[in-house]
Amino acid sequence: MSNRVVDVTVIGGGPVGLYGVYTAGFQGLSVRLFESLPQLGGQLTALYPEKYIYDIAGIEAIKAKDLIESLKGQAFQYDAEVYLGEQVLDLVAVGGHYVLKTGSGEYPTKTVVISGGLGAFTPRTPDIVGLEEWEGRGLHYMVQDPLRFKDKRVLVVGGGDSAVDWALSLADVASEVILVHRRGSFRAAADSVFRLEESLVSIKYYHELSRLEGEKHLSRAVIYDNRTQEETVVSVDEVVMALGFVPNLGPIANWDLTLEGKSLVVNSEMRTNLPGVFAAGDVAVYPGKVKLITVGFGEVATAVHNAYHYLHPEDRKPVGHSSNRQRA
């Protein structure tokens, strides 16, 4: 535990939080980072390490795990306190600063930048009796290692970016990939859908999963056409349920912050309703919000820039021109 009062505490060690650490260090601010997971990278590391990211400016494609490694190298050019596996439970105003309480102690800070993505995440699942019985027996909610599916018959369920990207990543290693989607079009990025339609992935539009069957390990999936209710039995070895995750803000929801659904309301300076508390990334919401990693990078740079001027109101130099920048 550190009793040092830092200038900025970043809550959330995903890509946006890591870029926030870099931006704070670049601005000459002392910074502390909390990540509730045991490793940095947030959902990219925990859920999608092998997934390719296509929407980072200037980078045609990069694996999620490689993007995180690059961001870590960038962030830790400067001195930063990092706490992994440490969830921030409470935010308390004390005098002219805040105290963040965790399970291990109390950490004072002058400002806070919340970049916790969507918070805790729970897989979204269809209403199928006994589905959970197949977890660990062929049912997956993410693809962490595509080689785990080498030469397997794989069924992917879903119609968003993750479902499409995972189907594409498995097409080169699995013996067969079938993608089941309950609608006639995908919600994924247009380029990804184009590549999917040009790939060897078998697409079943207007189909849903009815049940899984097998002995010790699943060997069959029963799918049905939601227009005719006609069922089809598909021989599979693995099923990837890619229906997304249900967000949960956890303790942050009780910090007297203005919420819109499960997101934190911010203004154009990424300020929340609490003075000195900012939010960026998927956890933040404002009119016209677009949830992209690149948007989050801009948001957290804006948040840290305004945290700097919150601490130094007399200094109106633009971001990137702080006179007290120092490398660790």
C-alpha positions as CSV (number, residue, x, y, z in Angstrom):
1,M,0.0,0.0,0.0
2,S,1.2,3.5,-0.8
3,N,0.2,6.6,1.2
4,R,1.6,8.9,-1.4
5,V,-0.9,11.3,-2.8
6,V,-0.7,11.0,-6.6
7,D,-1.9,13.4,-9.2
8,V,-4.0,10.9,-11.1
9,T,-5.3,7.5,-10.4
10,V,-6.4,5.4,-13.4
11,I,-9.0,2.7,-12.7
12,G,-8.9,0.0,-15.3
13,G,-5.8,-1.4,-17.0
14,G,-7.3,-2.1,-20.5
15,P,-6.0,-0.4,-23.6
16,V,-7.6,2.9,-22.8
17,G,-6.4,2.9,-19.2
18,L,-2.8,2.1,-20.3
19,Y,-2.9,5.0,-22.8
20,G,-4.1,7.1,-19.9
21,V,-1.1,6.1,-17.8
22,Y,1.1,7.1,-20.7
23,T,-0.6,10.4,-21.2
24,A,-0.4,11.3,-17.5
25,G,3.3,10.5,-17.4
26,F,3.9,12.5,-20.6
27,Q,2.2,15.4,-18.9
28,G,4.5,15.1,-15.9
29,L,1.8,13.9,-13.6
30,S,2.3,11.2,-10.9
31,V,0.1,8.3,-11.7
32,R,-1.3,5.1,-10.0
33,L,-3.1,2.3,-11.9
34,F,-5.6,-0.2,-10.5
35,E,-6.7,-3.3,-12.5
36,S,-9.1,-5.8,-10.9
37,L,-7.9,-8.6,-13.1
38,P,-4.5,-10.3,-12.4
39,Q,-3.0,-9.1,-15.7
40,L,-3.1,-5.9,-17.7
41,G,-5.1,-5.6,-20.9
42,G,-8.7,-5.8,-19.7
43,Q,-11.1,-7.7,-21.9
44,L,-8.5,-7.8,-24.7
45,T,-6.2,-10.0,-22.6
46,A,-8.9,-11.9,-20.7
47,L,-11.2,-12.6,-23.6
48,Y,-9.7,-11.9,-27.0
49,P,-5.9,-12.2,-26.9
50,E,-5.7,-13.8,-30.3
51,K,-8.3,-11.7,-31.9
52,Y,-7.1,-9.2,-34.6
53,I,-7.9,-5.5,-34.1
54,Y,-8.5,-3.6,-37.3
55,D,-9.5,-0.1,-36.2
56,I,-6.3,1.3,-34.8
57,A,-5.2,4.2,-36.9
58,G,-2.1,3.5,-38.9
59,I,-2.1,-0.2,-38.1
60,E,-3.7,-2.5,-40.7
61,A,-4.2,-5.4,-38.2
62,I,-2.7,-6.3,-34.8
63,K,-3.5,-9.1,-32.4
64,A,-5.1,-7.9,-29.2
65,K,-2.2,-9.3,-27.1
66,D,0.4,-7.6,-29.2
67,L,-1.5,-4.3,-29.0
68,I,-1.5,-4.5,-25.2
69,E,2.3,-5.3,-25.1
70,S,2.9,-2.2,-27.2
71,L,0.7,-0.1,-24.9
72,K,2.5,-1.4,-21.8
73,G,5.8,-0.4,-23.3
74,Q,4.5,3.0,-24.1
75,A,2.8,3.5,-20.7
76,F,5.7,2.5,-18.5
77,Q,8.2,4.8,-20.0
78,Y,7.3,6.8,-16.9
79,D,7.2,6.0,-13.3
80,A,3.8,4.6,-12.3
81,E,2.4,2.6,-9.4
82,V,0.6,-0.5,-10.7
83,Y,-1.7,-2.7,-8.7
84,L,-3.1,-5.9,-10.3
85,G,-5.8,-8.1,-8.9
86,E,-7.0,-5.1,-6.9
87,Q,-10.6,-3.8,-7.2
88,V,-11.4,-0.3,-6.1
89,L,-14.4,-0.6,-3.7
90,D,-15.1,3.0,-2.7
91,L,-14.3,6.6,-3.5
92,V,-14.3,9.0,-0.6
93,A,-13.7,12.8,-0.7
94,V,-11.2,13.8,2.0
95,G,-10.2,17.4,2.2
96,G,-9.0,18.5,-1.2
97,H,-8.5,15.1,-2.6
98,Y,-10.0,11.6,-2.8
99,V,-9.2,8.3,-1.1
100,L,-9.7,5.1,-3.0
101,K,-10.4,2.1,-0.9
102,T,-9.5,-1.4,-1.9
103,G,-9.5,-4.7,-0.1
104,S,-5.9,-4.1,0.9
105,G,-5.9,-0.5,2.0
106,E,-6.5,3.2,1.2
107,Y,-4.9,5.2,-1.6
108,P,-5.0,9.0,-1.8
109,T,-5.3,10.8,-5.1
110,K,-6.0,14.3,-6.4
111,T,-7.9,13.2,-9.5
112,V,-9.4,10.0,-10.8
113,V,-9.8,8.7,-14.4
114,I,-12.2,5.7,-14.7
115,S,-11.4,3.7,-17.7
116,G,-12.8,0.3,-16.6
117,G,-14.3,-0.7,-20.0
118,L,-17.7,-2.2,-19.3
119,G,-16.7,-3.2,-15.8
120,A,-17.1,-6.8,-14.8
121,F,-18.4,-9.0,-17.5
122,T,-20.6,-12.1,-17.6
123,P,-21.3,-14.1,-20.8
124,R,-24.7,-13.5,-22.3
125,T,-26.3,-16.9,-23.0
126,P,-29.5,-18.1,-24.7
127,D,-32.3,-19.6,-22.6
128,I,-31.4,-23.2,-23.1
129,V,-32.0,-25.7,-20.3
130,G,-28.8,-27.5,-19.2
131,L,-26.5,-25.3,-21.3
132,E,-24.1,-24.8,-18.4
133,E,-23.5,-28.5,-18.1
134,W,-21.4,-28.4,-21.2
135,E,-19.0,-25.8,-19.9
136,G,-15.5,-27.4,-19.9
137,R,-16.9,-30.2,-22.1
138,G,-16.8,-28.4,-25.5
139,L,-18.7,-25.2,-24.7
140,H,-16.7,-21.9,-24.8
141,Y,-17.6,-18.3,-24.4
142,M,-14.3,-16.9,-25.9
143,V,-11.4,-18.0,-28.0
144,Q,-8.1,-17.4,-26.1
145,D,-6.0,-19.9,-28.1
146,P,-7.1,-20.8,-31.7
147,L,-4.8,-23.8,-31.7
148,R,-7.0,-25.3,-29.1
149,F,-9.5,-25.8,-31.9
150,K,-7.0,-27.3,-34.5
151,D,-8.6,-29.9,-36.7
152,K,-11.9,-29.6,-34.8
153,R,-15.5,-29.2,-36.1
154,V,-16.5,-25.8,-34.5
155,L,-19.9,-24.1,-34.3
156,V,-19.9,-20.4,-33.5
157,V,-23.1,-18.8,-32.3
158,G,-23.6,-15.0,-32.7
159,G,-23.8,-12.1,-35.2
160,G,-21.6,-9.4,-33.7
161,D,-17.9,-8.5,-34.2
162,S,-16.6,-11.2,-31.8
163,A,-18.6,-14.0,-33.5
164,V,-17.4,-13.0,-37.0
165,D,-13.8,-12.4,-36.0
166,W,-13.6,-15.7,-34.1
167,A,-15.1,-17.6,-37.0
168,L,-12.5,-16.0,-39.3
169,S,-9.6,-16.8,-36.9
170,L,-10.7,-20.4,-36.6
171,A,-11.3,-20.9,-40.3
172,D,-7.5,-21.5,-40.8
173,V,-7.1,-24.0,-38.0
174,A,-10.3,-25.9,-37.6
175,S,-11.4,-28.7,-39.9
176,E,-14.8,-27.0,-40.2
177,V,-16.4,-23.8,-39.0
178,I,-20.2,-23.2,-39.0
179,L,-21.5,-19.8,-37.9
180,V,-25.1,-19.6,-36.7
181,H,-26.9,-16.3,-36.7
182,R,-30.5,-15.6,-35.9
183,R,-30.9,-12.8,-38.3
184,G,-30.3,-12.3,-42.0
185,S,-27.5,-9.8,-41.7
186,F,-24.6,-9.2,-39.3
187,R,-23.9,-6.4,-36.8
188,A,-20.2,-6.8,-37.3
189,A,-17.9,-4.4,-39.3
190,A,-18.6,-4.5,-43.0
191,D,-15.1,-5.5,-44.0
192,S,-15.1,-8.4,-41.6
193,V,-18.5,-9.6,-42.9
194,F,-17.1,-9.4,-46.5
195,R,-14.1,-11.5,-45.6
196,L,-16.4,-13.9,-43.8
197,E,-18.6,-14.3,-46.8
198,E,-15.5,-15.0,-48.9
199,S,-14.1,-17.5,-46.5
200,L,-14.8,-21.2,-46.1
201,V,-17.0,-20.6,-43.0
202,S,-20.5,-22.1,-43.5
203,I,-23.0,-19.4,-42.5
204,K,-26.5,-20.4,-41.3
205,Y,-28.7,-17.3,-41.4
206,Y,-32.0,-17.2,-39.5
207,H,-30.8,-20.1,-37.3
208,E,-30.5,-20.5,-33.6
209,L,-29.1,-23.1,-31.2
210,S,-31.7,-25.4,-29.7
211,R,-29.6,-27.8,-27.6
212,L,-26.3,-29.6,-27.2
213,E,-25.8,-33.3,-27.1
214,G,-23.1,-35.9,-26.5
215,E,-21.6,-38.1,-23.8
216,K,-18.6,-37.0,-21.8
217,H,-17.8,-34.4,-24.4
218,L,-20.3,-32.7,-26.7
219,S,-20.5,-34.2,-30.2
220,R,-23.7,-32.7,-31.7
221,A,-25.5,-29.4,-31.8
222,V,-29.2,-29.1,-32.7
223,I,-30.0,-25.9,-34.5
224,Y,-33.3,-24.7,-36.0
225,D,-34.5,-22.3,-38.6
226,N,-36.4,-19.6,-36.7
227,R,-38.7,-19.0,-39.7
228,T,-39.9,-22.6,-40.2
229,Q,-38.8,-24.2,-36.8
230,E,-37.2,-27.0,-38.8
231,E,-34.3,-28.6,-36.8
232,T,-31.0,-29.8,-38.1
233,V,-28.4,-31.9,-36.2
234,V,-24.8,-30.8,-36.7
235,S,-21.8,-32.9,-35.8
236,V,-19.4,-30.7,-33.8
237,D,-16.5,-31.0,-31.4
238,E,-16.6,-27.5,-29.9
239,V,-19.1,-24.7,-29.6
240,V,-18.2,-21.0,-29.2
241,M,-21.1,-19.0,-27.7
242,A,-20.3,-15.5,-28.9
243,L,-23.3,-13.5,-27.8
244,G,-21.4,-10.9,-26.0
245,F,-21.1,-10.1,-22.3
246,V,-23.4,-8.4,-19.8
247,P,-21.7,-5.3,-18.3
248,N,-21.6,-4.7,-14.5
249,L,-20.1,-1.5,-13.0
250,G,-19.7,-3.2,-9.7
251,P,-18.9,-0.9,-6.8
252,I,-18.5,2.1,-9.1
253,A,-22.3,2.2,-9.5
254,N,-22.5,3.3,-5.8
255,W,-20.2,6.3,-6.0
256,D,-22.8,9.0,-6.5
257,L,-21.8,9.3,-10.2
258,T,-24.5,10.2,-12.7
259,L,-25.4,7.1,-14.7
260,E,-27.1,6.4,-18.0
261,G,-27.9,2.7,-17.9
262,K,-24.6,1.1,-17.0
263,S,-22.4,3.9,-18.2
264,L,-21.0,7.1,-16.6
265,V,-22.3,10.4,-18.0
266,V,-19.5,12.8,-19.0
267,N,-19.3,16.1,-20.8
268,S,-17.0,17.1,-23.7
269,E,-14.1,17.4,-21.2
270,M,-14.8,13.8,-20.0
271,R,-15.7,15.2,-16.6
272,T,-18.3,13.3,-14.5
273,N,-20.6,15.1,-12.1
274,L,-18.0,14.8,-9.3
275,P,-15.2,17.4,-9.4
276,G,-11.8,15.9,-10.3
277,V,-13.3,12.6,-11.5
278,F,-13.2,11.8,-15.2
279,A,-14.2,8.8,-17.3
280,A,-13.1,7.5,-20.7
281,G,-13.6,4.4,-22.9
282,D,-16.6,2.1,-23.1
283,V,-17.6,3.0,-19.5
284,A,-18.3,6.7,-20.5
285,V,-21.3,8.0,-22.4
286,Y,-22.3,11.2,-24.0
287,P,-24.5,12.2,-27.1
288,G,-23.1,10.6,-30.3
289,K,-20.8,8.2,-28.4
290,V,-19.0,5.6,-30.6
291,K,-17.5,2.6,-28.9
292,L,-14.1,2.1,-30.5
293,I,-10.7,1.6,-29.0
294,T,-9.4,4.5,-31.0
295,V,-12.2,6.7,-29.7
296,G,-11.3,5.7,-26.2
297,F,-7.7,6.7,-26.7
298,G,-8.8,10.2,-27.6
299,E,-11.2,10.3,-24.7
300,V,-8.6,9.3,-22.1
301,A,-6.1,11.9,-23.5
302,T,-8.8,14.5,-23.2
303,A,-9.6,13.3,-19.6
304,V,-6.0,13.5,-18.5
305,H,-5.5,16.8,-20.2
306,N,-8.4,18.2,-18.3
307,A,-7.2,16.5,-15.1
308,Y,-3.9,18.4,-15.5
309,H,-5.7,21.7,-15.8
310,Y,-8.0,20.8,-12.9
311,L,-4.8,20.5,-10.9
312,H,-3.0,23.5,-12.5
313,P,-5.8,26.0,-13.5
314,E,-3.2,28.7,-14.1
315,D,-1.4,26.7,-16.8
316,R,-3.3,26.8,-20.1
317,K,-0.6,25.3,-22.2
318,P,-2.1,22.8,-24.7
319,V,-1.6,19.1,-24.1
320,G,1.9,17.9,-25.0
321,H,3.6,21.1,-23.8
322,S,3.9,20.6,-20.1
323,S,7.2,22.0,-18.9
324,N,7.7,19.5,-16.2
325,R,7.5,16.3,-18.3
326,Q,10.1,13.8,-17.2
327,R,10.9,10.2,-18.1
328,A,11.3,7.7,-15.2
